[in-house]
């Protein structure tokens, strides 16, 4: 069927519930032709990151039926991989965030899995994505699912799958699951009723908080009590665990943004609940200005990313993800007894600034680079742990810290995903230490620049919706690979769509649709289509002698890239 035939099928067939049919009946085939095409021109793709899309009726939307199809395919994969007995005993953990429909989609997931004879433990309330990762390991489950679209706008929701180690599916596992999902061709094969006998509500918040607190690195109680913090969970899941972690670690001067501490799937106080965007922290900054707080923390709706604004002489300055990552790298390594580890290691992504890597290398720490996506950092932790069990000396490392430029950080191995709870803990500890010495985190950042050189990082993200947008993005990448380079002074072009050697003992990196241009002087630019959104992203890391020189270079390079891609 073409998209309009599929639309009519969904609109009229009794297979679909009354709410779905009514939503589609409200569309007019002539007036809303573009909308109908976008809803039905394809199936919402189950990619390496699971599902993510706009909520609504249609094959290219997040709804009961696309969630049910993904879950049916996942369930068949799990039964074939682990066996029916293991699936019935070990089961699957399901979590969800505060977005609209997240609880409903979690219930659909639980019902479909239980209807296949798989035990399901569902978080009893909205909780962070890293807590879902923790829960999979805690219960010894065969897999985990979390319903979230992270920091995306309110129209979106998503479905992430985690393996038995609590790590998001990496490509080889994802491809097997995708094949099973694509094999579900008839919604009539999906049992949406399920078995209540196999569904259990669970809450491991206390256990998760205890695991996070083990990463505490700074013990000065007076300094912690003196730090004044404003915290906003941006209407999301961080409210309980982050507040609890900070309180138990001795931060008694933490005030929350009351209006943003209420779960709200419409995120009514912000344009977008993304802590990378200063506008998301404006209410927190306003409260900080009134009270004279030292820092403002903001976690995204599923509490896997955190942004921080620091009080300076004239304003509250928002740190970039790369800056916070470099500061955390320095803090964690400076406050870790390296004698306790045989082969300490840190992990970053290929689109993350090299500043953190330079800091680690000065400490004599092995640095691993992975593809974009925290699942690859989680996979590296699993590889390290498996090497210890098998006696594989070439891969035997001790994970200390990992981060990516998009505000995601992890210390410890309690989770296999970025964790804003542990990051918030460590950010507050290093801010308290800096304040006790008469400095701020911005002062600490300047010290790192003086020691290692100035790094200026930026990201351009262009949304190109629909079938035409997807085709434009494909054409851009094809043209770049066809020799249309934006730069004359390129030292190295790395194309991650073909195997690229990893660190010794780890073979090659998985392939990914990423191009990276390494330029003279240590700067680089990377171009990458998003794996979960209709976007093409351009990452810039500019190294120069000072900020003014780096800004001039950035503007020149930015202009060249946009012109080459036709994005002026």
C-alpha positions in Angstrom: 0.0 0.0 0.0 1.1 3.6 -0.6 1.0 6.1 2.2 -2.6 7.2 1.5 -3.8 3.6 1.3 -2.1 2.9 4.6 -3.7 6.0 6.0 -7.2 4.9 5.0 -6.5 1.4 6.5 -5.5 2.9 9.9 -8.5 5.3 9.7 -11.1 2.7 9.1 -10.0 -0.7 10.3 -11.4 -1.9 13.6 -8.0 -3.2 14.5 -7.1 0.3 15.6 -8.7 1.8 18.6 -11.3 4.6 18.4 -8.9 7.3 19.5 -6.5 6.5 16.7 -9.2 6.4 14.1 -10.7 9.6 15.3 -7.4 11.4 15.2 -6.8 10.3 11.6 -10.4 11.1 10.6 -9.8 14.7 11.6 -7.3 15.0 8.7 -8.5 15.9 5.3 -6.8 14.0 2.3 -6.6 17.3 0.3 -5.9 19.9 3.0 -3.6 17.7 5.0 -1.9 15.7 2.3 1.7 16.7 3.4 0.8 15.8 7.0 -0.7 12.4 6.0 2.4 11.6 3.8 4.7 12.4 6.7 2.8 10.2 9.1 2.7 7.2 6.7 5.5 7.5 4.1 7.6 5.0 6.1 7.6 3.0 9.3 9.1 4.7 12.3 12.6 3.3 12.1 13.9 1.1 14.9 17.5 2.1 14.7 20.6 1.5 16.9 19.1 4.0 19.4 15.6 2.3 19.3 12.6 4.4 18.4 12.3 8.1 18.6 9.7 10.3 16.9 6.7 12.6 17.1 3.8 11.2 19.0 0.6 10.6 17.1 -1.3 8.1 14.9 0.6 6.7 11.9 3.3 4.3 11.0 5.9 7.1 11.3 4.8 8.2 14.7 5.3 7.1 18.3 2.0 5.4 19.4 0.6 2.3 21.0 1.0 0.3 17.7 4.6 1.2 16.8 5.6 0.6 20.4 3.8 -2.7 20.4 5.5 -3.7 17.2 8.9 -2.9 18.5 8.2 -4.7 21.8 6.9 -7.8 20.0 10.1 -8.0 17.9 12.3 -7.4 21.0 10.5 -10.1 22.9 11.0 -12.7 20.1 14.7 -11.8 19.9 15.0 -12.2 23.7 13.3 -15.6 23.8 15.4 -16.9 20.8 18.6 -15.5 22.4 18.2 -16.3 26.1 15.5 -19.0 26.1 11.9 -18.9 27.4 12.9 -19.9 30.9 15.5 -17.2 31.4 13.1 -14.6 30.0 10.4 -15.8 32.5 12.8 -15.7 35.5 15.3 -12.9 34.8 12.9 -10.8 32.8 13.0 -7.3 31.5 13.1 -4.0 33.4 11.0 -1.1 32.0 11.4 2.5 32.9 9.9 5.8 31.8 10.2 9.5 32.1 7.7 12.4 32.7 6.8 13.0 29.1 3.3 12.8 27.8 2.3 9.1 27.2 5.6 7.7 28.6 3.7 5.8 31.4 1.2 4.6 28.8 3.9 3.4 26.4 5.7 1.7 29.4 2.4 -0.1 30.2 2.1 -1.2 26.5 5.6 -2.5 26.6 5.0 -4.5 29.8 1.7 -5.9 28.5 3.2 -7.1 25.2 6.2 -8.7 26.9 4.2 -10.4 29.6 1.8 -11.7 27.0 4.8 -13.5 25.5 5.6 -15.1 28.8 8.4 -12.7 29.8 8.6 -11.4 33.3 8.5 -7.6 33.5 9.6 -5.2 36.3 8.3 -1.7 35.8 9.6 1.3 37.7 6.8 2.4 40.0 7.4 6.0 39.1 9.1 8.1 36.5 12.9 7.7 37.1 16.1 8.6 35.3 17.4 6.7 32.3 20.7 5.8 34.2 18.5 4.3 37.0 17.0 2.0 34.3 20.5 1.0 33.3 21.4 0.4 37.0 18.2 -1.6 37.4 19.0 -4.1 34.6 22.2 -5.0 36.3 20.7 -4.9 39.8 18.0 -7.5 38.9 20.1 -9.5 36.5 17.6 -8.9 33.8 18.1 -10.0 30.2 17.3 -6.5 28.9 15.8 -3.1 29.7 13.5 -0.7 28.0 13.1 3.0 28.9 10.4 5.2 27.4 12.0 8.7 26.9 13.0 11.2 24.2 15.6 12.7 26.5 15.8 16.5 25.9 13.7 16.6 22.7 10.7 18.9 22.4 7.4 17.9 24.0 6.0 16.5 20.8 8.5 13.6 20.8 8.9 10.4 22.7 11.2 7.4 22.3 11.9 3.8 23.2 15.5 2.8 24.1 16.6 -0.8 24.5 19.4 -1.9 26.9 21.2 -5.2 26.9 21.8 -7.5 29.9 24.7 -5.4 31.0 22.6 -2.2 31.2 24.1 -0.8 28.0 22.2 0.6 25.1 22.3 -1.7 22.2 25.4 -1.4 20.0 25.1 -2.0 16.3 25.7 -5.8 16.1 23.0 -6.4 18.8 20.7 -3.7 17.4 20.8 -5.1 13.9 19.6 -8.5 15.2 16.8 -6.8 17.2 15.9 -4.7 14.1 15.5 -7.8 12.0 13.0 -9.2 14.5 11.1 -5.9 14.7 10.9 -5.7 10.9 9.6 -9.2 10.9 6.5 -8.2 12.7 4.2 -7.4 9.7 0.7 -7.7 11.2 -0.4 -5.8 14.3 -2.9 -8.6 14.9 0.0 -10.7 16.1 0.6 -8.4 19.0 -1.1 -9.2 22.3 -1.8 -5.9 23.9 -3.6 -7.4 26.9 -0.7 -9.3 28.5 -0.5 -11.2 31.8 -0.7 -9.3 35.0 0.9 -12.2 36.8 4.2 -11.5 35.2 4.2 -7.7 35.8 5.7 -6.3 39.0 6.2 -2.6 40.1 9.7 -2.0 41.5 11.6 0.9 43.1 15.4 0.8 43.5 15.9 4.6 44.0 17.7 4.1 47.3 20.0 1.5 45.9 20.7 3.7 42.9 21.5 6.7 45.2 23.8 4.5 47.3 25.7 3.5 44.2 26.1 7.1 43.0 27.4 8.2 46.4 30.2 5.7 46.1 31.7 8.1 43.5 32.1 11.0 46.0 35.7 12.4 45.8 35.7 15.3 48.2 35.2 15.1 52.0 35.3 18.7 53.2 31.9 19.0 55.0 32.3 22.7 55.7 33.0 23.5 52.1 30.0 21.5 50.9 27.7 23.3 53.4 29.0 26.7 52.2 28.2 26.0 48.5 24.9 27.6 47.4 23.2 25.7 44.6 20.1 26.2 42.5 18.8 23.0 41.0 16.1 22.5 38.3 15.0 19.1 37.1 13.2 20.8 34.1 10.0 19.0 34.9 11.8 15.7 34.7 12.9 12.6 36.6 16.0 14.1 38.3 14.0 15.7 41.1 14.1 12.9 43.7 17.5 11.2 43.0 19.6 14.3 42.4 18.1 16.1 45.4 18.7 13.0 47.6 22.2 12.5 46.4 23.2 16.1 47.1 21.5 16.2 50.5 23.2 13.0 51.6 26.6 14.2 50.4 26.3 17.2 52.7 25.1 20.0 50.3 22.6 21.7 52.6 22.2 24.9 50.7 20.4 23.5 47.6 17.2 25.3 46.5 15.1 23.9 43.7 13.2 25.9 41.1 9.7 25.1 42.4 7.8 25.7 39.1 10.1 23.3 37.3 10.1 20.6 40.0 6.6 19.5 39.0 6.4 16.7 36.4 5.0 18.2 33.2 5.1 16.5 29.8 4.4 19.9 28.1 7.5 21.4 29.7 5.4 24.5 30.0 8.1 26.8 31.5 10.7 26.3 28.7 10.9 26.3 25.0 12.9 23.1 25.1 14.0 21.1 28.2 17.6 20.9 27.0 20.3 22.0 29.5 22.6 22.6 26.6 20.4 25.7 25.9 20.9 28.6 28.2 17.2 29.5 27.9 16.3 26.2 29.7 18.2 27.5 32.8 16.8 31.1 32.8 14.4 30.5 35.7 17.2 28.9 37.7 19.6 31.7 36.9 17.0 34.3 37.9 16.6 32.6 41.2 20.3 32.4 41.6 20.6 36.1 41.0 18.1 36.8 43.7 19.9 34.6 46.2 23.5 34.9 45.2 23.9 31.2 44.5 27.3 29.9 43.3 26.1 27.6 40.6 22.9 26.5 38.8 22.4 22.9 37.8 19.8 21.7 35.3 19.1 18.1 34.4 17.1 17.1 31.3 13.8 15.2 31.6 15.4 11.7 31.8 18.3 13.0 33.9 21.1 11.7 31.8 22.5 15.1 30.9 23.3 18.1 33.1 24.1 21.7 32.4 25.8 24.1 34.8 25.9 27.9 35.0 28.6 29.5 37.2 28.4 32.8 39.0 31.1 35.2 37.8 31.8 38.8 38.5 29.1 40.1 36.0 26.8 37.2 35.1 26.1 33.5 35.3 28.1 31.7 32.7 26.9 28.5 31.1 29.7 26.0 30.7 29.8 23.9 27.5 29.7 20.1 27.6 33.3 20.0 26.7 34.3 22.4 29.4 32.4 20.6 32.1 33.9 17.3 30.9 37.4 18.6 31.0 36.8 20.0 34.5 35.4 16.7 35.7 38.2 14.8 34.1 40.7 16.9 36.0 38.8 16.6 39.2 38.2 12.9 39.1 41.7 12.0 38.2 43.2 14.4 40.7 41.1 12.9 43.5 41.6 9.2 42.6 44.1 6.9 44.2 45.7 5.6 41.0 47.6 3.0 43.0 44.3 1.1 43.4 44.1 0.4 39.7 46.4 -1.7 37.4 45.4 -0.1 34.1 43.2 3.0 34.7 41.4 4.3 31.6 39.0 7.0 30.5 36.8 7.1 27.4 35.6 9.9 25.2 33.8 10.1 21.8 35.4 11.2 18.5 33.4 14.4 18.5 34.5 15.4 22.0 37.3 18.0 22.5 40.8 16.7 22.9 41.3 18.9 26.1 40.1 16.1 28.4 42.3 13.6 26.6 45.3 15.8 27.2 44.5 16.1 30.9 44.2 12.3 31.2 47.5 11.7 29.3 49.3 14.0 31.7 48.1 11.8 34.5 49.4 8.8 32.6 45.9 7.5 31.9 45.0 5.5 28.8 42.5 7.3 26.7 40.0 5.5 24.5 38.0 7.2 21.7 34.6 5.8 20.6 32.0 6.7 18.1 29.3 9.2 19.0 26.8 7.8 21.4 27.2 6.9 25.1 26.4 3.3 24.3 29.9 2.9 22.9 31.3 4.2 26.2 29.1 1.7 28.0 30.3 -1.1 25.7 33.9 -0.2 26.5 33.2 -0.7 30.2 31.7 -4.1 29.5 34.7 -5.1 27.4 37.0 -4.1 30.2 35.1 -6.2 32.8 34.9 -9.2 30.5 38.6 -9.0 29.9 39.2 -9.3 33.7 37.0 -12.5 33.8 38.7 -14.1 30.8 42.3 -13.0 31.6 42.6 -11.0 28.4 45.5 -8.7 29.3 45.3 -6.7 26.1 41.8 -5.5 27.0 42.1 -5.4 30.8 41.5 -1.8 31.9 39.8 -0.1 34.8 37.2 2.5 33.8 37.4 5.8 35.8 35.5 8.4 33.7 33.8 8.8 30.4 32.1 11.7 28.7 30.7 13.2 25.5 30.4 16.8 24.4 26.6 16.8 24.6 26.5 17.2 28.4 26.8 13.5 29.2 29.2 12.2 31.9 29.8 9.0 33.9 32.1 8.1 36.8 31.9 4.6 38.1 30.3 1.5 36.7 26.9 1.5 38.5 25.4 2.4 35.1 26.4 1.8 31.5 25.0 5.2 30.4 25.6 8.8 31.1 24.3 9.8 34.5 23.3 13.3 35.5 23.0 12.2 39.2 26.6 11.3 39.6 27.7 14.2 37.4 25.7 16.6 39.6 27.4 15.2 42.7 30.9 15.7 41.2 30.1 19.1 39.8 29.0 20.3 43.2 32.0 18.7 44.9 34.5 20.4 42.6 32.6 23.7 42.8 32.8 23.5 46.6 36.5 22.8 46.5 37.1 25.7 44.2 35.0 28.1 46.3 37.0 27.0 49.5 40.1 28.1 47.6 38.6 31.4 46.6 37.9 30.4 43.0 35.1 29.4 40.7 34.7 26.7 38.1 35.3 29.4 35.4 38.6 30.2 37.1 39.5 26.5 37.1 38.7 26.4 33.4 41.0 29.4 32.7 43.8 27.5 34.5 43.3 24.5 32.3 43.5 26.7 29.2 46.7 28.3 30.4 48.2 24.8 30.9 46.9 23.0 27.8 46.0 25.7 25.3 42.7 27.4 24.4 39.9 25.2 22.9 36.7 26.7 21.5 33.9 24.2 20.8 30.7 24.8 18.9 27.8 22.8 17.4 25.5 23.7 14.5 22.4 21.6 14.1 20.1 21.8 11.1 16.6 20.2 11.2 15.4 19.0 7.8 12.1 17.3 8.2 10.2 14.8 6.1 11.2 12.7 3.1 12.8 15.8 1.3 14.9 16.6 4.4 16.1 13.0 4.7 17.1 13.1 1.0 19.0 16.4 1.4 21.0 15.0 4.3 21.9 11.9 2.3 23.0 14.1 -0.6 25.2 16.3 1.6 27.1 13.3 2.9 27.4 11.8 -0.5 28.8 15.0 -1.9 31.3 15.3 0.9 32.5 11.7 0.3 32.6 12.4 -3.4 35.5 14.8 -2.8 33.7 18.1 -2.1 35.8 19.0 0.9 35.2 22.3 2.6 38.9 22.7 3.5 42.2 23.3 1.8 44.3 22.8 4.9 42.9 19.4 5.9 45.6 17.1 7.4 43.4 14.0 7.7 39.9 13.1 6.6 38.5 10.1 8.6 35.4 8.4 7.2 33.8 6.3 10.0 31.4 4.7 7.5 34.3 2.3 6.8 36.2 0.4 9.5 38.7 2.6 11.4 41.3 1.0 13.7 40.5 1.2 17.4 43.0 1.1 20.2 45.4 -1.9 20.3 43.6 -5.1 21.3 40.1 -3.7 20.3 40.1 -4.3 16.5 38.2 -1.7 14.6 35.4 0.8 15.5 31.9 0.0 14.4 31.0 1.9 11.2 29.0 5.1 11.5 27.9 7.8 9.1 30.4 10.4 10.4 33.2 12.4 8.6 35.9 14.1 10.6 38.3 16.7 9.2 41.5 17.2 11.2 43.0 20.6 10.3 46.4 22.2 10.7 47.1 23.4 14.3 45.0 20.8 16.1 41.5 22.0 15.2 38.9 19.7 13.7 35.4 19.6 12.2 33.0 16.7 12.1 29.8 16.2 10.1 27.2 13.7 11.3 23.6 13.1 10.6 21.6 12.4 13.8 20.7 8.8 14.3 17.4 9.7 16.2 16.2 13.0 14.7 15.9 14.6 11.2 19.0 16.7 11.7 22.5 17.1 10.4 25.1 18.1 13.0 28.4 19.9 12.5 30.9 19.8 15.4 33.7 22.3 15.6 36.7 22.1 17.9 39.0 25.0 17.4 42.4 25.2 19.0 44.4 28.5 19.1 46.5 30.8 21.3 43.5 32.6 22.8 39.8 33.1 22.6 39.8 36.0 20.2 42.0 34.1 17.7 39.9 30.9 18.1 36.6 32.9 17.5 37.9 34.4 14.3 39.0 30.9 13.1 35.6 29.4 14.0 33.6 32.0 12.1 35.7 31.5 9.0 35.4 27.7 9.2 31.7 27.8 10.0 31.1 30.0 6.9 33.0 27.6 4.7 31.2 24.5 5.9 27.7 26.0 5.6 28.5 27.2 2.1 29.8 23.8 1.0 26.7 22.1 2.4 24.2 24.7 1.1 23.1 25.6 4.6 23.7 29.4 4.5 
